Amino acid sequence: MFSLKHILIPVLTLCSLSVSAQWAKVYTTSCDRVQSLTPSAVQAAGGSANLTVDTSTQYQGIDGFGYAITYAACYNLMNMPQGTRDALLKRTFSTTEGYGVNYVRVSIGCNDFSSEDYTLCNTKGPDSDLLRDFALHTDETQYVIPILKQIKEYNPDLKIIASPWTPPLWMKSNGSWTDGELLSRYYDAYGDYFVKFVQAFQKEGLDIYAVTHQNEPMNRGNSASCYMTWQTAADFISQSLAPKFKAAGLTTLIYLWDHNYDYDGGGDQMYYPAKAVERMGDSFEGKELVAGAAWHSYTADPVNDYVSMIDIYNKTGMDNLFTEASIGTWNDGDNLWGSLARDMCHLVVLPMWGFCRGSVVWNFALDTYGRPYVPGGCSTCRGAISVSPEGDNWVYNSHYYIMAHTTAVVDAGARRVAANSSLDGGVYTTAWVNPDGTVAVAIANTVWSDQTVKVSAGGYTYSFTVPMGGVATARLGMTESAAKESMITPLTPPEARYISGTFNGWVTPGADDTYKMTYADGCYLLNTSLSGSGRFCVYGANWWPKWGRVSTSDVLSDTQQVVALQANPDGEELDIWYDLTEGDYTLTFDPEALTMTITSQGGVGMVVADSVDPVYYDLYGRRVDCPGNGMYIRVAPGQRAEKILVR
């Protein structure tokens, strides 16, 4: 294992805690959405801790957390009724009536979620004025800028980072949208291009806090892209970009790299940011604007590959910033069972351990089909929210929860501090101290059992439960009134978006009866009533596990309870396990209420199904076998289901 190099700086101590400042505000989300950014006030109590926050050991400062505001995101937001959009943006970004999300990313020119491929100067001007035709596109003027202005009304301290997908084609070696390299004779013109972009946004009242020199410089195949080596990056930044910013009086920061932990193939480009910094040297104008390295997590093993950030921090002493991750069909991103805790780990905890000053994820909003996107762009991505094509309702996906969870307790200007945990190794934690002296913690519980966290900070211990596969964030050291006031109503996914499907008939295990379920597109909740004892597991066609749960335990009580079962029927089969005690069970469907009920009739033994082979799946690297006994249902969209098999 690696050792973290840390910086000891003057300690931001907790505010002098009076007896009244023994409270915490905790936000909890469970992967079944029963708790959905649900706030609670917790009073400190005695007892031993399994998570201890050490505010005397401090690391990087924090700028913020948030989402990319692309044309696609704005298109879907503007497709909503104005009042609905206003309420969503206020809840998300407001520092007084919402979660205070405070960092966004935009593109300089097009990206793969634009209305079309474009740059801000498609036509080369005369040698005396190469950028004569520079102008913002309608994607900016009619969509991105109006939404950013509205967001800034709710959060005046909003930070914006901007990245180009490609320079103007006339500046490139191949004159094409895809691949090609920036020609050295256009370094100065391209530096001016950045300056004009920043100034154009300034005129709209929007300050660009930071830029990266190129989105994914090793990605030759993106819909719009430019291959840019560390040598080119170093020369362009030191000879043009930084000096141009300085000469224009801009304080916009510059981040290098903006690509994956694994350097996307390695070779000579390994340690790209460190090599570029060394090549640039110390003597160029605007050196103080070069802030550090930006990172994406599209690697095979982000849990281990993230140490690249630590390595570059140790080599350069400069800041890191996490600037992009996406969810999509490839990582089951709109299924909270598999993605919620994973994404808190990947997007917040690991970047914090990697000395990042913040984290920004990809599209804030796409429709339920991942649209709109340009030809050649990502057709399998999902947004932090998935908006219906009509714009009247939406689903909150894992990325929404993670960013909102974090900014709800972590303020800009906070510092990460040491957190020593004796929790299960599958529980990932990090902590901060806020400018007001309160302490914030984030917990990702990738273990499939509820975890009781007892966190000690400022001489007090606070206890709360993080549900299996769920997340929690907390602000500690508050007064009772502060912990209990401004409780934002928990998120409730629009019911009509989730209750769907038609159930016909009823089934008795072992009988020849069948049923069918008709799916609409999207992700739905199925309310299920069970009596007896046991647990259930749901699989997609690729056997990705989606565990269901009841209340605070996955073991059902003897009384009938209602559980939320999330299915992603987007063209895939849905497999449901009911791990129940042996016996004769009756399964009924209520087509009006869309509920399933299982009751035990008792005593006739099991029906062995030779046609069903035992299966297993990997869950965070662990082999988990399916129950040997239980009720097994397979539903294929548009087909009649197989009969229920009890084995």
N, C-alpha and C positions, 0 to 999 in steps of 0.2 A: 504494500500500500504506500501511497505517496505521503509526504509530509507537507503541510501547508505553511508557506512563508507568510507571516502576518506583520502588520505594521502596528506598533504601539503608538497611540496618539493621545493627547490630553483627553482624559475620560469625561464623557458626558454622563454624569451621574443621574440616577433617578431623582426626580424631584423629591424634596423632603416629604416622605409619605406620612400623612397624618392617619389617625385611626380610621378616618372616613375613606381614605384612599386605598381600600383593600378589595377593590372590585375589578372584574374584567368583563369586557364585552366580547362574546364569542360568536362567530358565524360558522354554521355547520351546513355541509351539503352531503347527502348520502347518495350512493349511485342508483338508488331506486327513486330518487327525487321526493321521497317522503319529507325529507328535510332539504330545503332549497334556498341556500343563503339565509338560513333561519337564524335570527339573532337571539341571544339569551344573555342575561346578566348573572355572573357567577361571583359569589363572595369567597374571599380567601379563607382557607382553613388550615389547620395544622397537619402534621404527617410528613412522611418522607416523600421525596420527589424522584421521578424517573426522567425528568428533563430539567436541567439547571442552566439558567441563563447567566452568563458572566459578562456584565456590561463594562468591566475594566479592560477587556480584550476586544479591541475594535478594529474593523477592517474598512472596506470601501464605503464611500458615501452613496446615497441612493437618489437617482433622478426621477424614476417613476416606472410605471407599468401600463401596458395598453394594447392597442390593436392597429392594424393597417387600415387606413381610410382610402380605399381604392374607388375608382369609378363604379365598379360593380357594387361595392358596399353602398355607395351613395345612391345609385340607381334603385336599389331595393328599399333603401330608407325613404326615398322620395316617392316610391310607389305606395307607401303607407298613407293613411289619412293623417293630416297634419297633427291633429291632437294626439293620435297614437304615437307618431314619431317623436313629438315633443316629450311625451311621458317617458318613452324608452331612453332617449338621450339624457334627459334630466336624471333619471334613476341611475344611469351608467356613469355620467361624468360630473354631476354636480358635487361640489364639496360640502354643501349644506343639506341637500335633500337626496343625495345618492351615494354611490360608492367612491366617487372621487377619482375615477380612472384619469390619468394625467399625462400619458405619452402616446403619440400616434406616429405612424409612418406613412409617407406619401411617396409617389414616384416622380422623378424629374422626366417628364415625357411619359410614354406609354409603359405599361406592364402587361402581364398576361391576363389581367382582368380589367382591361380598358375597352372602350367602344370599338377601337381599331388600333392598328399600329401607327404611331406618329412620333415625331420629335417636336421640339419647340422651335426648330428652325430647319424645316425640310429643304429649303432652297438656299444654296450658297450665294452670298452677296458678292459684290465687287471686292477686290483685294483691300480697298480702303475701308470697307465696312462689311466684313464677312457675315456678320450676324444681323444684317439689315432687316431681314424678314422674321426675326425672333418675335414670337407671340405665344401666349398661353392658348391652349386648345379648349374647345368647349367642354371637354371632360373636366378641366379645372374650373373654368368660369361658371359653368351651369350646374355642376354637381359637387366636386370636391370642395371648392372654396365656400359655397353657401353652407354646406354641412359643417365644415371646420369653424366657420363663424358662429354657427349655432352652438357647437360644442364649447367654444371659447366663452360664450355668454355664461355657460354653466360652470366653466372652470377657467378663470382668467389666467392661471399659471400653466396652461397647457404647453407641453413641449412637443415640437414637431421635428422628426428626422426625415430626410429626403434622400432617395437613392435613384440613380439612373439605371435603366435596363440597357440602353444603348446611346452612344453619341449620335448626332446627326449623321446620316449615312455618308455624306460627302467627306466626313472626317475619318472614315474607316478604310482599311486596306482592301476590303472586298465590296464596298458599296452596298451591302446587304443588311437586312434586318437581323439576320442570324449569323453568329460567329464574326469573324473579322477582328482586326485590332485597330486601336487608335493610332493614327499617323503622327509622328513626332512634330511635323511641321504645323500641326493644328493644336498643339498643347495650349498656346496662348488663347486661341479662339475658344477652345473648350473651357478654359478657366473663366473667360468672360461669359460664357454660356451659363455656368453655375452662378456667377455674380448676378446676371440678369434675372435668373430664376428666383434667387433669394430676394432681390429688390422688388420683383413683381408681386411676390407674396407680401412683402412689407407694405406695399401700397394698399393692400387689402386688409391691413391691420393684423397680419399673421407673420410672426417672427419664426424663421427657420432656426431651430436651436442647433442642429447638427446635420451633416451630410455624410454619406459614404461615397467613395470615388467611383464605385461600380458594384451593382448587385451581382453576386455570384460570378466573380471574374474568371473562374475555371469552367463555367458552364457554357459550352459552345452551342448547345442545342436548344436553349430556351426560345420561346416565340420571338422575343426580341432579346438580343444578347450581344456581348462584346468580350472577347478573350483579352484579359489584361494581366500580364505577368507582374511579379513583385518589382522587377526592374522598371517596367513602364510606369507602374503606380508610383514608385518612389520619385521618378523623374518628373512625372506630370504634377504631383503634389508639391514637390519642393521648388520646381522651376516656374510653375504657373498658378495652381489652385490656391495654395496658401498665400503666396505673395499678392495675388489678385484680391483675395478676401481682405488682407491687411490694408492694401492700398485703397480699397473701397470703404474702409472703416467698419467692416463687418466683423462680428465676434462669433460667427457660426463655426462650430467645431467640426473637425474632419476625422472620421473613423476609417481605418484601413480594413481590407479583407472582405467582410460582409458575406462570408461563405461558411462551409461546413467545418466541423471539428476535425475531420479526417483529411482535410486539404484536397478532397475530391480527386484522388488518384496519386497524390503525393509527388514523388520525384523531386525535381528541382524546386518545386513550389512549397515543399514542406517548410514550416516556420515562416511563411510568407510575411506576416506583419513584422516580425523581428528583423528579417533580412531587409525589408523596405526601410525600416527606421534606421538601420545601420548605414544603408546606402545614402539616405537623405543627409545624414550628418547633422551638425548643429548650427550651421552658418547661414541658413536661408531665412528670408523674411517670412513672418507668420508661423514660425516653428511652434510657437505656444498654442496654435490652434489645432495642431495634430494631437488628438486626444487618446487614441489607442486603437483597439481592434473590435470589430463587430462580428457576430457569430450566428450561424444557423445550425440546426440539429438534425439535418437529413443524413444521418449516418446509420450504419447497421447496428451500432451499439452505443447510443448516446450516454448510457449510464457509466460507461468506462471511457468513451472518447472525449467527454467533456473536459478531461484533464489537460487538453490542449490549451484551454483558456488559462489555466494555472501556469502552464509552461511559458506561455507568451508573457503573462504578467511578471513572472520571475525574470525573464530575459530582458524586458523593457522597462518594468516599473510603471507602465502606463495602464490606463483604464481598459476594461472590457465592457461590452454592451451586447446583450442578446437581441437580435433584430428580426428573426423570422423563424417560425415553425408553422406548419399547417396540419389540419386534420382532414381526413378524407376516407374514401372507401378502403384504401390500402391499410389503414391503421384503425379501422372501426371507430372513426373519430366522432360520429354522432351517437355513439352508444356509451352512456356513462358508466356502465358496468366495467368496461375494459379501459376507459380512457381517463376517468376523472382523477383518480389518485396518481396514475401514471403521468398525467400532464402537469399536475402540481409539482411532482418530482422533477420532470424534465424542463419545465418552463420557469420555475421559481427556485426550488431548492438547489439544484445543480448549478444554474447560473450564479446564484449567490455564492456558493462554494467556489465558483470559478472567478470571483472578484468582478462580477458584472455590476454596473450601476443601475441596471434595470432590465426589463424584458418586454419586448413587443412581438405579438403574434401576427399572423397573416390576416386575411380578410375579416373585417368586423361583421359583415353581413353578405350572404349569398342566398339565392332562392333554394328551394328544396332539391333542385336538380344541379346545384353548384354553379348557376349562371348569374350574370353573363360573363363569358370569357372569349378571348379572341381565338381564331383558328390556330391550332398549335399550342394553345395554352393548356392549363390544367383543367381537364374535364371531370376529374374525380375528387376535386377539393370540396370541402365544406367550410362554411363560415363559422365564426363564433356564435352567430345565430343563423338559423335557417328560416327564411321568410317564405310564406306561401306566395305563389305567383300572383295572387290577387292582392297581396300586401296587407291582408286583414289580420293575420296572426303569424306566429313564429314559434320556433323551438330554441331554447337556450342549450347550446352545446358546451362541451367541457372547457373550451377556451374562454367562453364568456365567464363561466364560474371562476376560473383560476385567476384571471386578471381582476375581477371585481372583488373576490375574496381578499386579494393581497392589498389593493389600494384602500380597502375598507379599514385596514388596521395600520398600514405603513404610509407615512407621510413623506413627501419630497423633502430631502435634507436629512433623512434618517441615516443611521449607520448600521451596517451589519455587525453583530457582536457574536461572541462565542456561545455555543449552546452544546452542552454535554449531555448525551442521552444514554440511558440504559434500557430503552424500549426495544422491542423486537427489531431485528435488522431490516425488516421490510417496512419499517416506519421511518420516513425521511423528515427531517426537521431543520429549520433555520430560524434565526431570530434577529431582531433589530432593536435599537433604541431610537425613539422619535425625538425631534427637536424639543418637544414639550416634556421629555423625560419619561413618558410612558414606554413600556416595552411591548413589542409585537412579536408574535410567533406564528409560524405556518407549519402545519403537519399534514403529510400525505401518508395515508394508511393503505399500503398495497397488500396488507395481510387480510385474509378473508375471515377475520373475526374482529369484533369491536375491540377497540383499545382504549383503556382508561389512561389519560395523560394527566400527570401531576407535575405541573411546571412551577419551579421555584424562581422568583425574580424579586429583587428589592426587599428581601427578607420575608416574603410571603409565598405561600404555595396555593395554587389554584388547580382545581380538579375538574375535568370535563371529559366527555366520551367522544371519540372519533369513530364513526361507524365503519364497518368493513368496506374496503374499497372506496372510502370516502375521504373528505378533506375537512379541515377546520383551520381557521385563523382566529387570533385573539389579540386584543389590546389589553395589557395588564397595567395595574397601578392607577386605576381610575377611582373617582369618588362614586358613591352609590348612585347619585342622581345622574352623573355623566354616563355611567354604564347602562342605565335604564332608559335614558331619554333618546330621542331621535331613532327609535327602533324602526327600521325600514321594513315594510311588509314583505315577508318571504315571497320569492318568485313562485308563481303558479302558472305552469304552461297552459295555454288556452285549451279548455276541455275538448272543444270540438276538433282540435288538431290531433288529439291523442286517442279519443274513443272512436274506434272505427272497426269495421269488420262485420261480417254477418255469420251467425252461427245457426245451423239448421239441425234439428233433431237432437237425439240424446244417445248416449253410449253406455253400455254396461261392459266392463272388462271381460274379455273372453268371448263376447258375442260377436256376431258378424256385422253389427251395425257400423256405419261410418258417418262422418260428418265432414263438412267442408267449411273453409273460412275464406272469405273474399277480401283481399287486401286492396286498399288504395295506396298511392305512393306515400312514402315517408316513414316516420318513426312514431309508434303508437304505444299507448299504455293499455293494458288489458287488466281489468279488475278481476281478481280471482279470489273466491272464497273457498277455504279448505277447513275441514275438521279432521282431527286425528293428530298424529305427531310425525314429524319428518321435515324434509327440506326439499327444495326443488332447484333445478338448474336448467337454463335455457341455452340452446346452441343455435348458431347460424349454420349455413351450409358448410362453412369452412371450419366448423367446430370451435369457433371462438366462444369462450364461456361467458355467459351473462347470468350471474347468480341473482336469484331473487331472495327476498328476506321479509321477515315479519317483525314489526316493532324493533326491538333491540336485539333480537336473536334470530338465527336462521333455523332454529328448532321450533316447530309450531307447538303451541299449547293445546290443551284438550278442548279449548273453546274455539268456535269459528272466528277467524280473523280475515281481514281483507288485506291483500298485498298488491303492490304494483309490479307488474311484469312488463319489462320493456322489450319490445321486439323490433327488429329492423327488417321488415319484410320486402325490402327493395329488390325483388326478384329472386330472393334466396329462400331456401326451405327453413322452417322453424322447427326445432326439436325441443321438446319439453320433457324433463325428468321430474317425476314425483317420487321421492325416496320415502316411502311409507312403510309402516309395519305390515307384516303379512296379513292377508285377509281378502275379503271380497269387497270391492269398492264400486260405487256407482258414480258415474260422472254425468252431470247434466249441464245443459247450456240454456241460458235464458236469452233469447234473441232480442228481447226488449231492453233489458238492462245490460246486455253484453257481459254476462258474468258466467263463470264456471263454478260448479259446486261439486266437491268430492265428499262423500260420506261413507263411512265404514259400515258394511252390512255384517261383517264378522264371519269367520270360521270355515270357509270352504277351500282354503289353501291357494297355492300359486298356480298360474298358468305359465308354463315354460315356453319361451319364444325362441326357437332354435335359429330363426332367421335374423336375429339381432345379435351382432357380435359386440363383445365388450370394447369400449373405446376409452381413450384417455386424452388429455390435453396438457399443454404446457402453460402454466400460469406463473409469470415472472420467474421463469427458469425452473419451476418445480413441476414434477410429474404428478398429476392428480387423476386418479381413476374414477370412472363413473360408478355410481352405486351399483352393487351387484343385484340388488332387488329394487323394484320400483315400478312405477307406471310410466310407460314411454309412449310419447305421441309424436308423430311426424306429420307436419302440415306443409304441403307444397302449394304455393300460390296458384290459383286457377285449376287445381286438381282436387280430386277427392282424397281425403286423408287415408292413410293406412289404418287398419283397426288398432285399437289400443292393445298394447302388449304388456302383460304383467309377468315379470320373471324374477 
